[in-house]
Amino acid sequence: MPVVVGIRFKDSGKTYYFDPNGIEALKQGDHVIVETVRGPELAKVAYPPHLVDPEEIVGELKPVLRRAEPLDFERLRQLNSRQDELLARCAEKIQDHGLPMRLVKAEYSFDGSRLTFYFTAEKRVDFRALVRDLARTFRTRIELRQIGPRDEAKLLGGIGPCGRLLCCATFLPDYARVSIKMAKDQDLPLNPTKISGVCGRLLCCLSYEHEHYVNVKSGMPRKGAWVQTPDGPGEVIGVNVLRETVIVALASTGMQEEFLPAQIQEATRHVGEVARSRNAEGITPAARMRAERQERRTDQGQGRPSEKRLLRDSISNPDVIEALAWLEEGSEETPLELLNEEELNLLSDDKPAPRSSSGRSTPASQAKRPPDPTDDLAALLDEHLPQPPASPAPASPQRPRRRRHRNT
């Protein structure tokens, strides 16, 4: 396993692995000169030399050249002391070329061989001609970098709404992924001026406590739910995550009180036990309704025979009784035992009855048509069941006959 040392070029920058190159006693916070793709750079030790897995190393390990000396800091200070002059001259060139750019910072490399300008713009800018003009002006290698609002705040620094130095400029290596849902979960006002930082984007600190808020709220009732409290039922109107309490508006008095989730659970359990005991004693409306239904079923089963049973008891023909039972069950299969052999042979015949040219069945075909079991059952029931008296049909009024008059 290789031995590496963690190096940071800025306090809030990312950590990169370098080869210690035999330099001993490197401690956290020591300044060193390291070899990079763009030449030597001044950096700070973030982690002392230690063993890592080869999979964690990306690319080739660059060596640590030496420890930083006081002359190195003085040289770097002199190079960056002309930053105001560099920005002013670059701004003139930008105005001459008519480019929509806003300069943020100018920075020299450690050896002075490269000058980097950071700028912001709404769209991509074609600055190739500007780079050639700046190279002729400053007699060095020029690099232009377009950055976003968060990178601008990280380079310039500042004080946030909390009164402390910006997180991105002090210790935050990567920008946190923040969404408006985090503000909703933390019950913050959805006002852009309240939840935005100096960069105009959502505050990075919204992600610090979001997981804690979600975990605490998962074990509490939601806002608008009805809960049982030691003082009676009420509606949840808020949740205090920091104190881990629930604010409930009581239904009896309308006053707002705070309760712990354990108190609400104990009150709910107690009310449930009381309700179950009263239900077992039969003094609840639900128990009374069940008892009344059971009494009605008992009376109907013992002393009150149903109309179907009375009708079945008044008939002595077993075929009629079996047909009634078949009709009550609603079975789709025909009771073949009620039919004779001739009717069964007709049911087994699959040949369709011949029809006349007009499409109607002939009398011969009607005679050969297999009888419908439903018709036989209806005829059998009509024979044995009492028929109600037929009501006389109302006589239809006769219309007067109209005479035709011949044209003479």
C-alpha positions in Angstrom: 0.0 0.0 0.0 1.5 3.4 -1.0 2.2 6.2 1.5 0.5 9.5 0.6 0.1 12.9 2.2 -3.1 15.0 1.9 -2.6 18.4 0.4 -5.0 21.4 0.1 -4.3 24.5 -2.0 -6.9 26.5 -0.1 -8.6 26.2 3.3 -11.9 25.3 1.7 -10.6 23.4 -1.2 -10.5 19.7 -2.0 -7.9 17.3 -0.7 -5.4 15.8 -3.1 -2.9 13.0 -2.5 0.8 13.6 -3.1 3.9 11.5 -2.7 5.8 12.6 0.5 9.0 12.1 -1.5 11.0 11.1 1.6 10.3 14.3 3.5 9.9 13.4 7.2 7.9 14.8 10.0 5.2 16.4 7.9 2.4 17.5 10.1 -1.1 18.9 9.6 -0.9 22.6 8.8 2.6 22.7 7.4 3.1 24.6 4.2 5.0 22.9 1.3 5.8 23.3 -2.3 4.3 20.6 -4.5 4.7 19.8 -8.2 1.5 20.1 -10.3 0.5 20.0 -13.9 0.7 23.8 -14.0 4.0 24.1 -12.3 5.1 24.4 -8.6 2.4 25.6 -6.2 2.3 26.6 -2.5 -0.1 24.3 -0.5 -0.9 23.2 3.0 -0.8 19.7 4.5 -4.3 18.5 5.4 -3.4 14.9 6.5 0.0 13.7 7.5 1.6 10.8 5.6 -0.5 7.5 5.9 -1.2 4.3 4.0 -4.2 4.2 1.6 -5.6 1.6 -0.8 -4.3 1.8 -4.4 -7.9 2.2 -5.6 -8.2 5.6 -3.9 -5.4 7.0 -5.9 -6.5 8.7 -9.2 -3.8 9.2 -11.8 -0.1 9.7 -11.1 1.1 10.8 -7.7 3.0 14.1 -7.9 5.9 14.6 -5.4 6.2 17.1 -2.6 9.3 19.2 -3.6 10.2 20.8 -0.2 9.0 22.7 2.7 7.9 26.3 2.2 10.2 29.1 3.4 9.5 32.7 4.5 10.8 33.9 1.1 8.2 31.9 -0.7 5.4 33.7 1.1 7.0 37.1 0.5 7.3 36.4 -3.2 3.7 35.3 -3.5 2.5 38.4 -1.6 4.4 40.7 -4.0 2.9 39.1 -7.1 -0.7 39.4 -5.8 -0.2 43.0 -4.5 -0.9 44.4 -7.9 -4.3 42.8 -8.2 -6.2 46.1 -8.4 -4.0 47.2 -11.2 -4.4 43.9 -13.0 -8.2 44.0 -12.8 -8.4 47.6 -14.0 -6.3 47.0 -17.1 -8.2 43.8 -17.9 -11.5 45.6 -17.5 -10.3 48.2 -20.1 -9.5 45.4 -22.6 -12.9 43.8 -22.0 -14.6 47.1 -22.7 -12.6 47.5 -25.9 -13.7 44.1 -27.1 -17.3 44.7 -26.0 -17.7 41.4 -24.1 -20.4 40.9 -21.5 -18.0 39.9 -18.7 -17.7 40.9 -15.0 -14.3 40.4 -13.4 -14.1 38.9 -10.0 -10.4 38.2 -9.1 -6.9 38.0 -10.6 -4.3 35.6 -9.3 -0.7 34.7 -10.1 0.8 31.3 -9.9 3.6 30.6 -7.4 6.4 31.0 -9.9 4.7 34.0 -11.7 4.5 32.1 -15.1 0.7 32.2 -15.3 -1.9 34.9 -14.6 -5.5 33.7 -14.1 -8.6 36.0 -14.3 -11.9 34.8 -12.8 -15.1 36.3 -14.3 -18.9 35.8 -14.3 -21.2 36.0 -17.3 -24.8 35.0 -18.0 -23.8 33.0 -21.1 -20.7 31.5 -22.7 -18.3 34.1 -23.9 -15.9 33.9 -26.9 -12.7 35.5 -25.3 -10.0 34.1 -27.7 -9.2 37.6 -29.0 -9.1 39.0 -25.5 -6.6 36.3 -24.3 -4.2 37.2 -27.1 -4.5 40.9 -26.3 -3.9 40.3 -22.5 -0.9 38.1 -23.3 0.7 40.9 -25.2 -0.1 43.4 -22.4 1.2 41.4 -19.4 3.9 39.4 -21.1 2.9 36.1 -19.4 0.6 33.2 -19.9 -3.1 34.2 -19.5 -6.0 32.0 -18.4 -9.6 33.0 -18.2 -12.1 31.1 -16.0 -15.8 31.5 -16.0 -17.3 30.8 -12.6 -20.8 30.8 -11.0 -22.3 32.8 -8.2 -21.3 30.2 -5.5 -17.7 30.2 -6.8 -17.6 34.0 -6.7 -18.7 34.0 -3.0 -16.1 31.4 -2.3 -13.3 33.4 -3.8 -14.3 36.8 -2.4 -15.5 35.6 1.0 -17.9 37.5 3.3 -20.3 37.2 6.2 -23.5 35.2 6.0 -26.9 36.0 7.5 -25.9 34.1 10.6 -23.1 36.6 11.3 -20.3 34.1 10.7 -17.9 33.8 7.8 -19.2 32.0 4.8 -19.0 28.2 5.0 -17.8 27.8 1.4 -14.9 30.3 2.1 -13.7 28.7 5.4 -14.2 24.9 5.6 -16.7 23.6 3.0 -14.8 21.7 0.3 -17.8 20.9 -1.9 -21.1 22.7 -2.4 -24.0 21.0 -0.7 -27.0 19.8 -2.7 -29.8 21.9 -1.4 -33.5 21.9 -2.4 -36.6 23.8 -1.4 -38.0 20.6 0.1 -35.3 20.9 2.9 -36.8 24.3 3.8 -40.3 22.9 3.9 -39.2 19.9 6.1 -37.6 22.4 8.6 -40.8 24.6 8.7 -38.8 27.6 7.4 -40.6 30.5 5.7 -40.5 30.1 1.9 -39.2 33.6 1.4 -36.2 33.9 -0.9 -34.6 36.6 1.2 -34.8 34.4 4.3 -33.4 31.2 2.9 -30.8 32.5 0.4 -27.2 33.3 1.0 -25.0 36.2 -0.2 -24.5 34.3 -3.5 -28.3 34.4 -4.2 -28.6 30.7 -4.0 -30.2 28.5 -1.2 -28.3 28.4 2.0 -25.8 25.5 2.2 -26.5 25.1 5.9 -30.0 23.9 5.1 -28.5 20.4 4.5 -26.7 20.3 7.8 -29.8 19.5 10.0 -32.2 18.1 7.4 -31.6 14.5 8.3 -32.2 15.2 12.0 -35.5 17.0 11.2 -36.7 14.1 9.0 -35.8 11.5 11.7 -37.6 13.4 14.5 -40.7 14.1 12.4 -41.0 10.5 11.4 -41.9 9.5 15.0 -44.4 12.3 15.6 -48.0 12.8 14.3 -48.4 15.0 11.3 -49.8 18.5 11.3 -53.6 18.4 11.0 -54.0 14.9 12.6 -56.4 14.3 15.5 -54.7 12.7 18.5 -55.7 11.7 22.0 -53.9 13.7 24.8 -54.1 13.5 28.7 -56.4 16.5 28.5 -58.7 15.1 25.8 -58.7 14.9 22.0 -57.3 17.6 19.9 -55.8 18.6 16.5 -52.0 18.8 15.9 -51.2 22.4 14.7 -47.4 22.2 14.9 -44.3 20.2 15.8 -41.3 21.5 17.7 -38.4 19.5 16.5 -35.8 21.1 18.7 -37.8 20.3 21.9 -39.3 17.1 20.3 -42.8 18.1 21.4 -46.2 18.3 19.6 -48.4 21.4 19.8 -52.1 20.4 20.0 -55.3 22.5 20.0 -57.7 20.9 22.4 -61.2 20.3 21.1 -62.9 21.0 24.4 -61.3 24.4 25.2 -59.5 25.4 22.0 -56.3 26.1 24.0 -52.9 25.1 22.6 -50.7 22.9 24.7 -47.4 21.0 24.2 -47.2 17.3 24.7 -44.4 14.7 24.4 -45.0 11.9 21.9 -44.8 9.4 24.8 -47.7 11.2 26.6 -49.9 11.0 23.4 -49.1 7.3 22.9 -50.0 6.6 26.6 -53.3 8.5 26.4 -54.2 6.7 23.1 -53.5 3.3 24.7 -55.6 4.1 27.8 -58.6 5.3 25.7 -58.3 2.2 23.6 -58.4 -0.1 26.6 -61.4 1.7 28.1 -63.3 1.4 24.8 -62.5 -2.3 24.5 -63.7 -3.0 28.0 -67.0 -1.1 27.5 -67.5 -2.9 24.2 -67.0 -6.2 26.0 -69.6 -5.2 28.7 -72.1 -4.4 25.9 -72.7 -0.7 26.8 -71.5 0.8 23.6 -73.8 1.5 20.6 -72.0 -1.0 18.4 -72.4 -3.8 21.0 -76.1 -3.0 21.4 -76.7 -3.1 17.6 -74.9 -6.5 17.4 -77.1 -7.8 20.3 -80.3 -6.6 18.6 -79.3 -8.2 15.3 -78.6 -11.5 17.1 -82.0 -11.4 18.8 -83.8 -10.9 15.5 -81.9 -13.8 13.9 -82.8 -16.0 16.9 -86.5 -15.1 16.7 -86.6 -15.8 13.0 -84.9 -19.1 13.3 -87.1 -20.5 16.2 -90.6 -19.1 16.2 -91.0 -17.1 12.9 -90.7 -19.4 9.9 -90.0 -17.6 6.6 -92.5 -17.3 3.7 -90.5 -19.7 1.6 -90.6 -22.3 4.4 -94.4 -21.9 4.8 -94.9 -22.3 1.0 -92.7 -25.4 0.9 -94.5 -26.9 3.9 -97.9 -26.4 2.2 -96.9 -28.5 -0.9 -96.8 -32.2 -0.8 -95.5 -33.0 -4.3 -91.7 -33.8 -4.0 -91.0 -32.7 -7.6 -92.4 -29.3 -6.9 -90.4 -29.0 -3.7 -87.2 -29.9 -5.5 -88.0 -27.4 -8.3 -88.6 -24.7 -5.7 -85.3 -25.5 -4.1 -83.5 -25.3 -7.5 -85.0 -21.9 -8.2 -84.1 -20.6 -4.8 -80.5 -21.7 -5.2 -80.3 -20.0 -8.7 -78.2 -22.8 -10.1 -77.4 -22.6 -13.8 -77.5 -26.4 -14.3 -80.9 -28.0 -15.3 -82.3 -30.7 -12.9 -82.3 -33.5 -15.4 -83.9 -35.9 -12.9 -87.2 -34.0 -13.3 -87.3 -34.9 -17.0 -88.3 -38.2 -18.7 -86.2 -40.2 -21.2 -87.9 -38.6 -24.2 -87.1 -35.1 -23.1 -83.5 -36.1 -22.3 -83.2 -37.4 -25.9 -84.5 -34.2 -27.3 -82.0 -32.2 -25.1 -79.1 -34.3 -26.5 -80.1 -33.6 -30.1 -77.8 -30.8 -31.5 -79.5 -30.4 -34.9 -81.1 -27.0 -35.3 -84.8 -26.8 -36.1 -85.6 -26.1 -39.8 -86.9 -22.6 -40.5 -89.2 -21.3 -43.2 -88.2 -18.8 -45.9 -89.5 -16.0 -43.7 -87.1 -16.9 -40.9 -89.7 -18.3 -38.5 -89.9 -21.8 -37.2 -92.3 -24.1 -38.8 -94.9 -26.1 -36.8 -93.0 -29.3 -37.4 -89.8 -27.8 -36.2 -91.6 -26.4 -33.1 -92.8 -30.0 -32.4 -89.3 -31.3 -32.7 -87.7 -28.5 -30.7 -86.3 -29.7 -27.4 -88.4 -28.4 -24.5 -87.0 -25.7 -22.3 -86.5 -26.9 -18.7 -87.7 -23.6 -17.4 -91.0 -24.0 -19.2 -91.5 -27.5 -17.7 -90.8 -26.1 -14.2 -93.1 -23.2 -14.7 -95.9 -25.5 -15.9 -95.3 -27.8 -13.0 -95.4 -25.0 -10.5 -98.6 -23.5 -12.1 -100.3 -26.9 -11.8 -99.7 -27.3 -8.1 -99.5 -23.7 -6.8 -102.7 -21.7 -6.2 -103.4 -19.2 -8.9 -104.4 -15.6 -8.0 -107.8 -14.5 -9.4 -107.4 -12.9 -12.8 -108.4 -9.3 -12.9 -110.7 -8.5 -15.8 -108.9 -6.7 -18.6 -110.3 -3.2 -19.3 -112.3 -3.0 -22.4 -110.7 -0.9 -25.0 -112.9 1.8 -26.4 -114.1 1.2 -30.0 -113.2 3.9 -32.4 -115.9 5.0 -34.8 -115.6 3.8 -38.3 -115.0 6.5 -40.8 -116.8 6.4 -44.1 -115.1 7.0 -47.4 -116.7 9.4 -49.7 -116.3 8.6 -53.4 -115.5 11.4 -55.8 -118.3 11.6 -58.3 
